[in-house]
């Protein structure tokens, strides 16, 4: 039988009504719980509406994330919006891998190797997005408090665990963002965090609901939010719920406090909802937390929120800590111009993003420390009889850069009912050579109507991070199918072999990349067409959109020119607008492409491609000119899936002229179910178009 939340409110009223004299402040304790911990943000909103304003916040794991934001001065409503609007998919996405002059790809599997000891001691989940997000949210509060968590608008404690001993570690000062990161470092999933001679992991290992930590600080009352306590009613018919209940019972054995909190808030969450699945729209978690918080008795803390401390007047010194000299040089260049100068959190975070954009770092931790002038030598006592006291001398910005693994391998695989199986992989390593980080990469793809292998060297410009110079060689074969009445008539092959020199400018937030390269290649089409040596420039600008796996790729501008035996040029522009409402994700697209001259078949656009007109096969209706426009919309369905509707209209024609003079337009629609899997999206779709073509397609894995 489930115990209603109002029961706990009544019990809390009795306890609080008989409480002894106040010994200190009110404390709020937020327990661990992974994705379920998002409900803590709703609890905060409800508690404040009921008059609760705690002076101290203690958090473990996801509770440390929500608690740190609250302690840093974010309002409950702001925290709600931060968690509701977060792109949880991208937070766990591995960084893109360069594929030479082709668009970069995100691997589904990524393994980091150590220098001489096999697999590196890092997590399975790429955590640079999380590290960056924590710093962006908490750096300014940490800088104002100078690393003392008691000087935040609300006092704060993060709870982690010592990986060597399993002991609880309470963090009360230092880098605020890094302390939170240590508290949520789930062993095996995320890399552990070194901290003052210890290696720290998720605090839930030692104390998932750290009311005992609050009790040691002699607070008056303790309010705790627990998102892992199993309901009283046992659901014996749901295997997933049974398994999760068993795991949560084990976690509860880490409780160190034998006394109950003065008020226990229990959001009523679905028992079968797992801690490790972060939903696209976590509104149901937030609403459950809000309902539980509103069921609390009225609070009477009488606390007035403390205003944040003033920021440092100026930054007068810069200190960079990293294990690689070449990376240290990049960091000094990225942050130059900030010291000496006025403190500006926005400029500091922008400098950190320049380092993240290189793809060479897992974390850029930022702290601000006061500098103090050394007191003058002793003088004879004056009228007051005291020596001059040390005086502030501005502040120092300390940048701790954690490099990514020296060697990384990974890739992805997929299958669809039209092209069959496909796979790609890469092996990449980097070293500091002649004062600059240099990356070496070998990658290859097979299946999906093509094969490709490339070798690449990328040298980061030490004076202009994140600018990268690149050079490489590749061999590529593409199978071009010809169709009639939706049937395959034949397959021609286009082979390219050559190399390139280029320059690239990547960026984050949003993820985008600009590439300019000069290519020299031998082009050998098997069909009757020009062949031979060709050379010329390639320009590409890409920008990803939120939920690109669901709604498709983002904005693209692409142009290439070839001279020589195969003389042609090609341009493409794809504009995408993406948005979201409470229930829907949507995107609008306009894609225009044209090729001229002796363009081989692999340079000609087609109406049938990954985001083309539904009902067509890959490469169908290939011509020199193509226009595609349409919309996508996706709505949540059970099992963390989405129902997606895709509408398209397009035309492909070999002639130029006005739109009304082109071949007849083809319109189509598609209905698909899309679910996330460890190897990429799984979707089952049925599509049809006005040319009376229709298809049932099944795909698993990312497109490439």
C-alpha positions as CSV (number, residue, x, y, z in Angstrom):
1,X,0.0,0.0,0.0
2,X,1.5,3.4,-1.0
3,X,1.8,5.9,1.8
4,X,0.4,9.3,0.6
5,X,2.6,12.3,0.7
6,X,0.2,14.1,3.1
7,X,1.0,11.4,5.7
8,X,4.5,12.7,5.8
9,X,3.3,16.3,6.0
10,X,1.2,15.4,9.0
11,X,4.1,13.6,10.7
12,X,6.3,16.5,10.0
13,X,3.8,18.9,11.6
14,X,3.8,16.9,14.8
15,X,7.6,16.7,14.9
16,X,8.1,20.3,14.2
17,X,5.5,21.4,16.6
18,X,7.3,19.6,19.5
19,X,10.9,20.5,18.4
20,X,13.2,21.9,21.0
21,X,14.9,25.3,21.0
22,X,16.6,26.3,17.8
23,X,20.3,25.4,17.7
24,X,21.1,26.8,14.2
25,X,19.7,27.0,10.8
26,X,17.3,25.1,8.6
27,X,18.9,22.5,6.3
28,X,17.7,21.0,3.0
29,X,19.1,17.6,2.1
30,X,18.8,16.4,-1.5
31,X,19.5,12.7,-2.1
32,X,21.0,11.0,-5.1
33,X,18.9,9.3,-7.8
34,X,20.3,10.0,-11.3
35,X,17.5,11.1,-13.6
36,X,14.9,10.7,-10.9
37,X,16.8,13.5,-9.0
38,X,15.4,16.0,-11.5
39,X,12.3,15.9,-9.3
40,X,14.3,17.8,-6.6
41,X,13.8,21.0,-8.7
42,X,10.0,20.6,-8.4
43,X,10.4,19.9,-4.7
44,X,12.2,23.3,-4.3
45,X,9.4,25.2,-6.0
46,X,6.8,23.6,-3.8
47,X,8.8,24.1,-0.6
48,X,9.4,27.8,-1.2
49,X,5.7,28.3,-2.0
50,X,5.0,26.7,1.4
51,X,7.4,29.1,3.1
52,X,10.5,27.0,3.5
53,X,13.7,28.9,2.9
54,X,16.7,26.8,4.1
55,X,20.0,28.3,5.1
56,X,22.1,25.2,4.3
57,X,21.9,22.8,1.4
58,X,23.5,19.4,1.3
59,X,23.4,17.2,-1.8
60,X,24.6,13.9,-3.2
61,X,24.9,13.1,-6.9
62,X,22.0,14.7,-8.8
63,X,21.0,16.2,-5.5
64,X,24.3,18.0,-5.5
65,X,23.6,19.4,-8.9
66,X,20.2,20.8,-7.9
67,X,21.5,21.8,-4.5
68,X,24.5,23.7,-5.8
69,X,22.4,25.7,-8.2
70,X,20.1,26.6,-5.3
71,X,23.0,27.5,-3.0
72,X,24.6,29.6,-5.8
73,X,21.6,31.9,-6.0
74,X,19.4,30.4,-8.7
75,X,15.7,30.5,-7.9
76,X,13.7,27.3,-7.8
77,X,11.8,28.5,-11.0
78,X,15.1,29.1,-12.7
79,X,16.4,25.6,-11.8
80,X,13.2,24.1,-13.1
81,X,13.7,25.8,-16.4
82,X,17.4,24.8,-16.6
83,X,16.5,21.1,-16.1
84,X,13.4,21.2,-18.3
85,X,15.2,22.8,-21.2
86,X,18.4,20.8,-21.0
87,X,19.3,18.8,-24.1
88,X,19.9,15.5,-22.2
89,X,20.8,13.7,-25.4
90,X,23.7,16.0,-26.2
91,X,25.0,15.9,-22.7
92,X,26.1,12.3,-23.2
93,X,27.2,12.5,-26.8
94,X,30.8,11.8,-27.7
95,X,32.7,14.6,-29.4
96,X,32.7,14.6,-33.2
97,X,35.6,12.9,-35.0
98,X,37.2,14.6,-38.0
99,X,36.7,12.8,-41.3
100,X,38.9,15.0,-43.4
101,X,37.1,17.2,-46.0
102,X,33.9,15.2,-45.3
103,X,31.5,16.2,-42.4
104,X,32.6,15.0,-39.0
105,X,30.8,12.1,-37.3
106,X,29.8,11.3,-33.7
107,X,30.8,7.8,-32.7
108,X,28.3,5.5,-30.9
109,X,31.2,3.7,-29.1
110,X,34.3,5.5,-27.9
111,X,37.1,3.9,-25.9
112,X,40.0,5.8,-24.4
113,X,43.4,4.1,-24.2
114,X,46.2,5.0,-21.7
115,X,49.8,5.6,-22.5
116,X,51.2,2.2,-21.5
117,X,48.5,0.5,-19.4
118,X,45.7,-0.4,-21.7
119,X,42.3,1.1,-21.1
120,X,42.5,4.5,-19.4
121,X,40.9,5.0,-16.0
122,X,38.0,7.0,-17.4
123,X,34.3,6.5,-17.7
124,X,32.3,5.0,-20.5
125,X,30.3,8.2,-20.9
126,X,31.8,11.2,-22.6
127,X,31.6,13.8,-19.8
128,X,33.0,17.0,-21.4
129,X,29.5,18.3,-22.0
130,X,28.6,17.9,-18.3
131,X,31.9,19.4,-17.1
132,X,31.4,22.4,-19.4
133,X,27.8,22.8,-18.3
134,X,28.6,22.7,-14.6
135,X,31.3,25.4,-15.0
136,X,29.0,27.7,-17.0
137,X,26.3,27.5,-14.4
138,X,28.5,27.7,-11.2
139,X,31.7,29.5,-12.1
140,X,30.5,33.0,-11.2
141,X,29.1,32.0,-7.9
142,X,32.3,30.1,-7.1
143,X,34.4,33.2,-8.1
144,X,32.4,35.5,-5.8
145,X,32.7,33.1,-2.9
146,X,36.4,32.5,-3.6
147,X,35.9,28.8,-3.1
148,X,34.3,29.0,0.4
149,X,30.9,27.2,0.2
150,X,29.8,29.0,3.4
151,X,30.0,32.3,1.5
152,X,27.5,31.3,-1.1
153,X,24.0,32.8,-0.9
154,X,23.1,29.6,0.8
155,X,25.7,27.4,2.6
156,X,26.5,24.3,0.7
157,X,28.0,20.9,1.1
158,X,28.6,18.3,-1.7
159,X,29.0,14.7,-0.6
160,X,31.3,12.3,-2.5
161,X,32.9,9.0,-1.8
162,X,36.6,8.0,-1.6
163,X,37.1,5.3,-4.3
164,X,39.9,3.7,-2.4
165,X,38.2,3.3,1.0
166,X,34.5,3.9,0.3
167,X,34.5,6.6,3.0
168,X,32.2,9.6,2.8
169,X,33.9,12.8,1.8
170,X,32.2,16.1,2.5
171,X,33.3,19.0,0.3
172,X,33.0,22.4,1.9
173,X,35.4,24.5,-0.2
174,X,37.3,24.5,-3.4
175,X,36.1,24.5,-7.0
176,X,32.3,24.5,-6.7
177,X,31.6,23.0,-10.2
178,X,34.3,20.3,-9.7
179,X,33.0,19.4,-6.3
180,X,29.5,18.8,-7.8
181,X,31.2,16.8,-10.6
182,X,32.9,14.6,-8.0
183,X,29.6,14.0,-6.2
184,X,27.9,12.7,-9.4
185,X,30.9,10.6,-10.7
186,X,29.0,7.2,-11.0
187,X,31.8,4.6,-10.9
188,X,32.4,3.1,-14.4
189,X,30.1,5.6,-16.1
190,X,31.9,8.8,-15.4
191,X,35.6,9.4,-14.8
192,X,36.5,9.7,-11.1
193,X,37.7,13.1,-9.9
194,X,41.1,13.6,-8.2
195,X,40.8,15.8,-5.1
196,X,43.5,16.7,-2.7
197,X,45.2,13.3,-2.9
198,X,42.0,11.3,-3.1
199,X,40.1,9.9,-6.0
200,X,36.4,10.7,-5.6
201,X,33.3,9.1,-7.0
202,X,29.5,9.5,-6.7
203,X,28.5,10.2,-3.1
204,X,25.7,7.7,-3.3
205,X,28.3,5.0,-2.9
206,X,28.8,6.2,0.7
207,X,25.6,8.1,1.8
208,X,22.8,8.6,-0.7
209,X,20.7,10.8,1.6
210,X,23.2,12.7,3.7
211,X,21.0,14.0,6.5
212,X,23.9,12.9,8.8
213,X,26.1,15.6,7.3
214,X,23.5,18.3,8.0
215,X,23.1,17.0,11.5
216,X,26.9,17.4,12.2
217,X,26.5,21.1,11.4
218,X,24.1,21.6,14.3
219,X,21.1,22.8,12.2
220,X,17.7,23.4,13.8
221,X,15.6,21.4,11.4
222,X,16.3,19.1,8.5
223,X,14.1,18.8,5.4
224,X,15.1,15.9,3.1
225,X,13.9,15.0,-0.4
226,X,14.3,11.3,-1.3
227,X,13.6,10.1,-4.9
228,X,14.8,6.5,-4.4
229,X,12.8,5.2,-1.5
230,X,10.7,2.3,-2.8
231,X,7.0,2.6,-2.4
232,X,5.3,0.5,0.2
233,X,3.3,-1.3,-2.4
234,X,5.2,-4.1,-4.2
235,X,4.6,-4.5,-7.9
236,X,5.5,-8.2,-8.3
237,X,4.3,-8.4,-12.0
238,X,6.8,-5.9,-13.4
239,X,10.3,-7.4,-13.8
240,X,11.9,-4.0,-14.4
241,X,10.3,-2.5,-11.3
242,X,11.4,-5.5,-9.2
243,X,15.0,-5.2,-10.4
244,X,15.1,-1.5,-9.7
245,X,13.5,-1.9,-6.3
246,X,16.2,-4.4,-5.4
247,X,18.9,-2.0,-6.5
248,X,17.4,0.8,-4.5
249,X,17.1,-1.3,-1.4
250,X,20.9,-1.9,-1.7
251,X,21.5,1.8,-2.1
252,X,19.4,2.6,1.0
253,X,21.9,0.6,3.1
254,X,24.3,3.5,2.6
255,X,22.2,5.7,5.0
256,X,24.4,6.8,7.9
257,X,21.8,8.7,9.9
258,X,19.7,6.6,12.3
259,X,17.4,9.5,13.0
260,X,14.7,10.6,10.5
261,X,14.7,14.1,9.1
262,X,12.2,16.6,10.6
263,X,10.4,16.6,7.2
264,X,10.7,13.9,4.6
265,X,9.5,14.7,1.1
266,X,8.8,11.7,-1.2
267,X,7.9,12.6,-4.8
268,X,5.7,9.9,-6.2
269,X,7.6,8.7,-9.2
270,X,6.9,5.7,-11.4
271,X,8.7,2.7,-9.7
272,X,9.8,1.3,-13.1
273,X,11.4,4.6,-14.2
274,X,15.1,4.0,-14.0
275,X,17.8,6.3,-12.7
276,X,19.9,6.0,-15.8
277,X,17.4,7.2,-18.4
278,X,17.2,10.9,-18.9
279,X,14.0,11.8,-20.7
280,X,13.8,14.4,-23.4
281,X,11.1,16.2,-21.6
282,X,11.4,15.6,-17.8
283,X,8.2,17.5,-17.0
284,X,6.6,14.5,-15.2
285,X,9.5,14.3,-12.8
286,X,9.3,18.1,-12.1
287,X,5.6,18.0,-11.6
288,X,5.9,15.0,-9.2
289,X,8.4,16.9,-7.2
290,X,6.2,20.0,-7.1
291,X,3.2,18.0,-5.8
292,X,5.3,16.5,-3.1
293,X,6.8,19.9,-2.1
294,X,3.3,21.5,-2.0
295,X,2.1,18.8,0.4
296,X,4.6,19.9,3.1
297,X,3.4,21.9,6.1
298,X,3.8,25.6,6.0
299,X,7.4,26.7,6.9
300,X,8.4,29.5,9.1
301,X,12.1,29.9,8.7
302,X,12.0,33.6,8.5
303,X,15.1,33.6,6.5
304,X,16.0,36.3,4.1
305,X,18.0,35.4,1.0
306,X,21.6,36.6,1.2
307,X,22.7,38.6,-1.8
308,X,25.6,37.2,-3.7
309,X,29.0,38.5,-2.8
310,X,30.4,41.1,-5.1
311,X,32.6,39.9,-7.9
312,X,36.4,40.5,-7.9
313,X,37.3,44.0,-8.9
314,X,39.9,42.7,-11.3
315,X,41.9,39.7,-12.5
316,X,45.6,40.4,-12.1
317,X,47.2,37.0,-12.6
318,X,46.6,33.8,-14.6
319,X,47.7,30.3,-13.5
320,X,47.3,27.3,-15.8
321,X,47.6,23.7,-14.6
322,X,47.9,20.9,-17.0
323,X,50.0,17.9,-17.7
324,X,50.9,18.7,-21.3
325,X,53.2,21.7,-22.2
326,X,51.7,22.1,-25.6
327,X,48.2,22.3,-24.2
328,X,49.4,24.7,-21.5
329,X,50.5,27.0,-24.3
330,X,47.1,26.8,-26.0
331,X,45.4,27.6,-22.7
332,X,47.6,30.7,-22.1
333,X,46.7,32.0,-25.6
334,X,43.0,31.2,-25.1
335,X,42.9,33.2,-21.9
336,X,45.2,36.1,-22.9
337,X,43.7,39.5,-22.7
338,X,41.8,38.6,-19.5
339,X,44.7,39.5,-17.2
340,X,45.3,42.0,-16.1
341,X,41.8,43.3,-16.6
342,X,38.3,43.7,-15.1
343,X,36.6,40.5,-14.0
344,X,34.1,39.4,-16.7
345,X,32.6,35.9,-16.3
346,X,31.3,35.9,-19.9
347,X,34.7,36.4,-21.4
348,X,36.2,33.8,-19.1
349,X,33.7,31.2,-20.1
350,X,34.2,32.1,-23.8
351,X,37.9,31.5,-23.4
352,X,37.2,28.1,-21.9
353,X,34.9,27.3,-24.9
354,X,37.9,27.9,-27.2
355,X,39.7,25.1,-25.5
356,X,36.7,22.8,-25.6
357,X,36.4,23.4,-29.3
358,X,39.9,21.9,-29.9
359,X,38.6,18.5,-28.9
360,X,41.7,18.0,-26.9
361,X,40.3,18.5,-23.4
362,X,37.8,16.7,-21.2
363,X,37.5,19.5,-18.7
364,X,38.4,23.2,-18.1
365,X,37.9,24.0,-14.4
366,X,38.0,27.6,-13.4
367,X,38.5,29.2,-10.0
368,X,39.3,32.7,-8.7
369,X,41.5,33.2,-5.7
370,X,42.4,36.4,-3.9
371,X,45.9,37.6,-4.1
372,X,47.4,39.3,-1.0
373,X,50.3,41.6,-0.8
374,X,53.0,40.5,1.5
375,X,53.1,42.7,4.6
376,X,55.9,45.3,4.7
377,X,58.9,44.5,6.9
378,X,58.6,45.3,10.5
379,X,58.9,48.9,11.6
380,X,59.1,50.6,14.9
381,X,55.7,50.6,16.6
382,X,53.7,53.7,15.6
383,X,50.9,55.3,17.6
384,X,48.7,52.3,17.2
385,X,51.5,49.8,17.9
386,X,50.7,47.5,15.0
387,X,52.3,46.5,11.7
388,X,50.5,47.1,8.4
389,X,48.1,44.3,7.6
390,X,48.3,42.4,4.2
391,X,46.1,44.1,1.6
392,X,44.2,42.6,-1.3
393,X,46.0,42.7,-4.6
394,X,43.3,41.7,-7.0
395,X,42.5,38.1,-7.8
396,X,44.1,35.3,-9.8
397,X,42.3,33.2,-12.3
398,X,43.3,29.5,-12.0
399,X,42.6,27.3,-15.0
400,X,42.9,23.6,-14.6
401,X,42.9,21.8,-17.9
402,X,42.3,18.1,-18.1
403,X,43.5,16.7,-21.4
404,X,41.6,13.9,-23.1
405,X,43.1,10.5,-23.5
406,X,46.2,10.3,-25.8
407,X,44.7,7.5,-27.9
408,X,41.0,7.0,-28.7
409,X,39.3,4.5,-30.9
410,X,35.7,4.1,-31.7
411,X,33.0,4.1,-34.3
412,X,29.4,3.2,-35.1
413,X,27.4,0.7,-37.0
414,X,23.9,0.6,-38.5
415,X,21.5,-1.2,-40.8
416,X,18.6,-0.2,-42.9
417,X,16.3,-2.2,-45.2
418,X,17.4,-0.2,-48.3
419,X,21.2,0.0,-48.2
420,X,21.9,-2.9,-45.8
421,X,24.6,-2.9,-43.2
422,X,27.1,-0.1,-42.6
423,X,30.0,0.6,-40.2
424,X,32.7,3.2,-39.6
425,X,35.6,3.3,-37.2
426,X,38.6,5.4,-36.3
427,X,41.8,5.3,-34.4
428,X,43.2,8.7,-33.2
429,X,46.1,9.8,-31.1
430,X,47.7,13.1,-30.3
431,X,51.1,14.5,-29.2
432,X,52.7,17.8,-28.6
433,X,55.1,18.4,-31.5
434,X,57.2,21.5,-31.9
435,X,55.1,23.3,-29.3
436,X,51.7,22.5,-30.7
437,X,49.3,19.6,-30.2
438,X,49.2,17.4,-33.3
439,X,46.5,14.8,-34.0
440,X,46.9,11.8,-36.2
441,X,43.8,10.0,-37.4
442,X,43.0,6.9,-39.5
443,X,39.3,6.3,-40.3
444,X,37.3,4.1,-42.6
445,X,33.7,3.4,-43.6
446,X,32.2,0.3,-45.3
447,X,28.8,-0.6,-46.6
448,X,25.9,1.7,-47.2
449,X,26.7,1.9,-50.9
450,X,30.2,3.1,-50.3
451,X,33.7,2.5,-48.9
452,X,36.3,4.9,-47.7
453,X,39.6,5.0,-45.9
454,X,41.6,8.1,-44.9
455,X,44.8,9.2,-43.1
456,X,44.9,12.6,-41.6
457,X,47.3,14.9,-39.6
458,X,45.8,17.9,-37.8
459,X,48.0,20.5,-36.2
460,X,46.5,23.1,-33.8
461,X,47.6,26.6,-34.4
462,X,49.3,27.6,-31.1
463,X,48.6,31.3,-31.6
464,X,45.0,31.0,-32.7
465,X,43.1,28.3,-30.8
466,X,40.9,26.5,-31.8
467,X,42.1,27.0,-35.5
468,X,43.5,23.7,-37.0
469,X,45.6,23.0,-40.0
470,X,45.1,19.6,-41.6
471,X,46.5,17.4,-44.3
472,X,45.6,13.9,-45.4
473,X,45.0,11.4,-48.1
474,X,41.9,9.2,-48.9
475,X,40.5,6.6,-51.2
476,X,36.8,6.5,-51.7
477,X,34.4,4.4,-53.8
478,X,30.7,5.2,-54.1
479,X,28.1,3.0,-55.7
480,X,25.6,5.0,-57.7
481,X,22.3,3.2,-58.4
482,X,20.1,4.0,-61.4
483,X,16.3,3.6,-61.2
484,X,13.3,3.2,-63.4
485,X,9.8,2.9,-61.9
486,X,11.2,2.5,-58.4
487,X,13.3,-0.5,-59.6
488,X,17.1,-0.6,-59.7
489,X,18.4,-0.8,-63.3
490,X,22.1,-0.9,-62.5
491,X,25.0,0.2,-60.3
492,X,27.9,2.4,-61.4
493,X,31.0,3.1,-59.3
494,X,32.8,6.4,-58.8
495,X,36.3,6.1,-57.4
496,X,38.3,9.0,-55.9
497,X,41.9,8.9,-54.7
498,X,43.9,11.8,-53.6
499,X,44.8,14.2,-50.8
500,X,44.0,17.6,-49.3
501,X,45.4,20.5,-47.4
502,X,43.0,22.5,-45.2
503,X,42.2,24.8,-42.3
504,X,39.3,24.3,-39.9
505,X,37.6,26.4,-37.3
506,X,35.4,24.4,-34.8
507,X,33.2,25.8,-32.1
508,X,30.8,24.7,-29.4
509,X,27.4,25.9,-28.1
510,X,26.0,25.3,-30.6
511,X,28.3,22.8,-32.2
512,X,29.5,24.1,-35.5
513,X,32.5,23.8,-37.8
514,X,33.9,25.7,-40.8
515,X,36.3,23.9,-43.1
516,X,38.2,25.2,-46.2
517,X,40.4,22.7,-48.0
518,X,42.3,22.4,-51.3
519,X,41.9,18.9,-52.8
520,X,43.9,17.1,-55.5
521,X,42.4,13.8,-56.6
522,X,42.1,11.2,-59.4
523,X,38.4,10.7,-60.3
524,X,37.5,7.5,-62.2
525,X,33.8,7.0,-62.9
526,X,32.8,3.8,-64.5
527,X,29.9,5.3,-66.4
528,X,30.5,7.3,-69.6
529,X,31.9,10.5,-68.1
530,X,35.0,12.6,-67.8
531,X,37.8,11.0,-65.7
532,X,41.3,12.0,-64.7
533,X,43.1,14.4,-62.4
534,X,41.1,17.3,-60.8
535,X,41.9,19.9,-58.2
536,X,40.2,22.8,-56.4
537,X,38.8,24.1,-53.2
538,X,36.1,22.8,-50.9
539,X,34.2,25.0,-48.4
540,X,31.9,23.6,-45.8
541,X,30.1,25.2,-42.8
542,X,27.9,23.0,-40.6
543,X,25.8,23.6,-37.5
544,X,24.0,20.8,-35.5
545,X,20.5,21.3,-34.2
546,X,19.0,19.9,-31.0
547,X,17.8,16.4,-31.3
548,X,19.5,15.9,-34.7
549,X,19.2,12.2,-34.4
550,X,15.4,12.6,-34.2
551,X,14.8,15.4,-36.7
552,X,17.8,15.3,-39.0
553,X,21.0,17.2,-39.6
554,X,21.4,20.9,-39.1
555,X,22.3,23.9,-41.2
556,X,24.8,23.3,-44.0
557,X,26.6,25.5,-46.5
558,X,28.8,23.6,-49.0
559,X,30.6,24.6,-52.2
560,X,33.3,22.9,-54.2
561,X,35.1,23.6,-57.5
562,X,37.3,21.3,-59.6
563,X,39.6,22.1,-62.5
564,X,41.5,19.8,-64.7
565,X,40.4,16.7,-66.5
566,X,37.1,16.6,-64.5
567,X,35.9,20.2,-64.5
568,X,32.8,21.0,-62.4
569,X,31.4,22.9,-59.5
570,X,28.7,22.2,-56.9
571,X,26.9,24.2,-54.3
572,X,24.5,23.3,-51.6
573,X,22.6,25.3,-48.9
574,X,20.4,23.7,-46.2
575,X,18.6,25.9,-43.7
576,X,17.0,24.3,-40.7
577,X,14.9,25.9,-37.9
578,X,14.3,23.7,-34.9
579,X,12.2,24.3,-31.8
580,X,10.2,22.6,-29.1
581,X,7.0,23.0,-27.1
582,X,5.9,21.1,-24.0
583,X,4.9,18.1,-26.0
584,X,6.5,18.5,-29.5
585,X,9.8,18.8,-31.1
586,X,9.7,20.2,-34.6
587,X,11.9,21.4,-37.4
588,X,11.5,23.1,-40.8
589,X,14.0,22.5,-43.6
590,X,14.8,24.0,-47.0
591,X,17.6,22.2,-49.0
592,X,18.8,23.5,-52.4
593,X,21.7,21.9,-54.3
594,X,23.0,22.2,-57.8
595,X,25.9,20.8,-59.9
596,X,27.4,22.0,-63.2
597,X,30.0,21.0,-65.7
598,X,31.5,17.5,-65.8
599,X,30.1,16.6,-62.3
600,X,30.4,12.8,-61.8
601,X,27.4,10.9,-60.5
602,X,28.5,11.0,-56.8
603,X,28.4,14.9,-57.0
604,X,24.8,15.0,-58.3
605,X,22.0,15.5,-55.7
606,X,19.0,13.1,-55.4
607,X,15.5,13.4,-54.0
608,X,16.0,10.1,-52.2
609,X,18.4,10.5,-49.3
610,X,18.5,10.5,-45.5
611,X,16.1,13.5,-45.2
612,X,14.6,13.6,-48.7
613,X,11.2,12.8,-50.0
614,X,9.5,9.8,-48.2
615,X,8.8,6.7,-50.3
616,X,12.0,7.1,-52.4
617,X,15.1,4.9,-52.2
618,X,18.6,6.2,-51.6
619,X,19.9,7.9,-54.7
620,X,16.5,7.8,-56.6
621,X,15.7,10.7,-58.9
622,X,19.2,12.0,-59.2
623,X,19.7,15.2,-61.3
624,X,21.8,18.3,-61.5
625,X,19.4,20.5,-59.5
626,X,17.4,19.6,-56.5
627,X,15.1,21.5,-54.1
628,X,13.6,19.9,-51.0
629,X,11.4,21.6,-48.4
630,X,9.3,20.3,-45.5
631,X,8.7,19.9,-41.8
632,X,9.3,17.3,-39.1
633,X,7.4,16.9,-35.9
634,X,7.9,14.4,-33.1
635,X,5.8,13.6,-30.0
636,X,6.7,11.4,-27.0
637,X,5.4,7.8,-26.9
638,X,6.0,5.0,-24.4
639,X,9.4,3.3,-23.9
640,X,11.2,6.7,-24.2
641,X,10.3,6.8,-27.9
642,X,8.8,9.4,-30.3
643,X,6.2,9.3,-33.0
644,X,7.6,11.3,-35.9
645,X,5.7,12.8,-38.8
646,X,7.7,13.9,-41.8
647,X,6.3,15.9,-44.7
648,X,8.4,16.8,-47.8
649,X,8.0,18.3,-51.2
650,X,10.8,18.3,-53.7
651,X,11.9,18.5,-57.3
652,X,15.0,17.2,-59.2
653,X,15.7,18.4,-62.7
654,X,18.6,18.6,-65.2
655,X,17.4,21.9,-66.6
656,X,17.7,25.4,-65.1
657,X,14.9,27.9,-65.1
658,X,11.9,29.1,-63.1
659,X,10.4,26.8,-60.5
660,X,7.2,26.4,-62.5
661,X,9.3,25.2,-65.5
662,X,10.9,22.3,-63.7
663,X,9.8,18.7,-63.7
664,X,6.7,18.0,-61.6
665,X,7.2,18.3,-57.9
666,X,6.9,15.2,-55.7
667,X,5.3,15.4,-52.3
668,X,5.4,12.7,-49.6
669,X,4.8,11.9,-46.0
670,X,6.2,9.5,-43.5
671,X,5.1,8.2,-40.1
672,X,7.8,6.7,-37.9
673,X,8.3,5.4,-34.4
674,X,11.8,6.3,-33.1
675,X,13.5,4.9,-30.0
676,X,17.0,5.5,-28.6
677,X,19.4,2.5,-28.3
678,X,23.1,2.3,-27.3
679,X,24.1,2.1,-31.0
680,X,21.9,5.0,-32.1
681,X,18.2,5.5,-33.0
682,X,15.9,2.7,-34.0
683,X,13.1,3.7,-36.2
684,X,10.4,1.9,-38.1
685,X,8.7,4.1,-40.8
686,X,6.2,3.9,-43.6
687,X,6.3,6.5,-46.3
688,X,4.5,7.3,-49.5
689,X,4.5,10.0,-52.1
690,X,2.5,11.5,-55.0
691,X,4.6,9.5,-57.5
692,X,2.8,6.4,-56.2
693,X,5.9,5.1,-54.5
694,X,5.8,3.8,-51.0
695,X,8.3,2.1,-48.6
696,X,8.4,0.4,-45.3
697,X,11.8,1.1,-43.8
698,X,13.6,-0.1,-40.7
699,X,16.8,1.5,-39.5
700,X,19.1,1.1,-36.5
701,X,22.1,3.3,-35.9
702,X,23.2,6.8,-36.8
703,X,23.3,7.9,-40.4
704,X,26.7,8.3,-42.1
